[in-house]
Amino acid sequence: MPELSVFFPFPRLPIEIRRLIWANALPRGRIQLFAKSVPWEDWRLHPPLIAHVCHESRELAQDLAVVRGFPTAQDKHNETWFIGSKDILELASGYPYPLSNPEPFFAAAEALAINAGDFRGDIRHVVRDLIQGPRFHSVKVVYLVAEQISTAYWPRFRPDLTDKDKGKGTILDLCDSSDLKSIEAYKAWARFQEMSPVFPRREEVEMVLRASLDELIVEELNAYRQFMASESRDAAALRGLSQLHQPPTRDDPWIQQQWKRLPDFRPALVVWGWS
């Protein structure tokens, strides 16, 4: 049977099914970068291809995206289309930001990426906000970026990226089997091209990151418990805290209960292509 390029009955499908199809056609894993030292025009994500197909597909893309200009919402020449359910918000440096404009991005994001080497700075602030809940209401996963790799050949494995995405990166989850297969496929192709790319292995980075992360989360959860107890003037809770002979660990029942509210933290790489 010849491959069809047009599905003629599509307009006769119920609107709910058509919207699901359009949503499934959105790109996944684009990186929306936030950093104090990077010009906004280099951060922004362009409208997805389906936004140019028809009025219905563009309406869906707009419904799912945070479409903002920066530094002002009226700056149409520098609009970004950040789709919180599909794209990744990378907090590259300087978090928390003093500006109010990022707030819609924080509220929409389901995935964050942070430099894994900054446990004293950005990661601590992000974990604190995740615990206290003023910002990241929808985040399900936080990628701890162990290494950033640049290659002009990565688009070979990202056919969904367009020319307008040049310079943009892709996240590789070191705990995801499909991403690990992509790395191995890239290595095999590179060897055929007489190249020898080096990627860190999951077991080389995960244990160190987990140990540092666990310590940080326990510290921040304990600080949050003390704050809540003092705010509520809960004398029993304060007495319980004062009776602890040593700082609580992850085995503490309250710590375990609160930990379940946090997103999944996963070691990852960022690969920048078309540099």
Buried (B, 14 or more C-beta within 10 A) or exposed (E): EEEEEEEEEEEEEEEEEBBEBBBEBBBEBBBBBBBEEEEBEEBBBBBBBBBEEEEBBBEBBEEBBBBBBBEEEEEEEBBBBBBBBBBBBBBBBBBBBEEEBBEBBBBBBBBBBBBBBBBEBBBBBBBBBBBEEEBBEEBEBBBBBBBEBEBEBBBEBBEBBBEEBEEBBBBBBBBBEEBBEBBEEBBEBBEEEEEEBEBBEBEEBBEEBEEBBBEBBBBBBBEBBEEEBEEEEEEEBBEEBEEEEEEBEEEBEEBEEBBEEBBEBBBBBBBBBBE
